[in-house]
Each structure stands twice: as structure tokens, then as C-alpha cells.
């Protein structure tokens, strides 16, 4: 997930794979849980045991304030996969072959606009897939994206934002410990989720889901209008990251806590 292209999967998924018939997970008590899609028959016929986490994503580059979080999130996700019986190949193998493919076909990211040439991206993925198939027992590519959304904190006595299976309280940034009485709790704040997308060796999408992480905005107590500001420490709560990982990988790795906290 390091570096090049961090965003949602929509564009690349459309190029790399035809739309799949989804098995959507029905939430039992958290209506915000992401409706995962999983190709159960394909996975049953060809189980995924060995994966690699690309250092690139399926779209435009991520925002620079999210980049420092990516290695830690990848590390936690790798540990969770290994704890549940998966073999995770070193990311350097993907990076090595990706770099070689970029020399041959060009960089898919336009450095000026950040847009991705999906035709070039697909050619790169095919090249990397071929090389890794020759050298390893790889079963699938597991792409990770930090996706930013906007949701409001609820009004009432408990101000909570709910999205993608999680519930989070707001944090404050600035002097003081309170919020003005006229603060607009209906104003959306920026929040982040982890999106996981798995492609098999035919570059067919077999799984996609998402789990909430934490807010990336804090309430700016210095603002007379009661606005938001970007948090100083982005996604620093490890337990929140672990919850997002578990939500994002369910039911590829079944989690008894799914569908998350109400």
C-alpha cells in the first residue's frame, strides 16, 4: 500500500475484472457495515492461500498525510493474515517486478494530474503476474486502499460518527476542552476506511470489502464558526486500525465481531 496509488477501487476494478455477482453480507445490527462482495464458488474451487500486498493501489496517489500510516497498517494486516493461516510473500517481490514493468510500459500515473492510465496499469499487472507465477506459488493479489469519506457526528448527548461498521467519537484540536453551543453537528467530517480488494491469478476480482478506521478531521476549538481541521496525529489508534482490518477482511477471514459496533 506504500506510495504510488491509494484510493478506491472503482476504476481499476472495472478494467481488471468484469462485474461479479455479489454475495452481500446482511448486517444484523450495524446498518453502516459495508456490503462485501465475494466470489464463493471461485474461491472454493481455487482457494487463496498465498497472497502478496502490492505497494501500489488501484487508482490515484493517496494524500501525503496518509502515507506515514500505510506501512503500519500493512504490517498489522500482514500479521492478521499470517495469524489466520495465510502465507504473505514479501512486498519487495512485487515492487521489483513492477519497477521492471514500468520501464517497459511506462508509469500509469500522470505526475501532473494524478490520474491513472488504466490500460497501462493493466499491462503492468499482467507483466507482474506472469513473473510472480513463474517464481512463486502466489494465489492472489491483495490490494489495500485508505479511502476517505465524509460523515456527520450525530447530535444529542453522545456525538458519534458511524460508517463502514464502526462508531467513533470526535476529537478536539486547539485550546480548551469544549465545543461551542452552536456547533453544527450535521456538518460532515472527513473519516477514513480500509478497503481490501483481492484479485486471483487471472486478475479476476474475487473479493472486496471495507472497514472503518477513524476520523481524519478534528473539531477546531479555535474556530469561531465551529469548523473542522485535519488531525495532527492521523490514524494513530492501533486498536481502531485492527478493527478496520477485521471488518475489511470478513468473511474472507470470518470475524465473530462482524458487523461491528452499533
Buried (B, 14 or more C-beta within 10 A) or exposed (E): BBBBBBBBBEBBBEBBBEEBEEBEBEBEEBEBBBEBBBBEEBBEEBEBEEBBBBBBBBBBBBBEEBBEBBBEBBEBBBEBBEEEEBBBBEBEBBBBBBEBBBEEBEBBBEEEEEBBBBEBBBBBBBBBBEBBEEEBEBBBBBBBBBBBBEBBBBEEEEBBBBBBBBBBEBBBBEEEEEBEEEBEBEBEBBBBBBBBBBBBBEBBBBBBBBBBBBBBBBBBBEBEEBBBBEBEEBBEEEEBBBBBBBBBBBBBBEBEEBBBBE
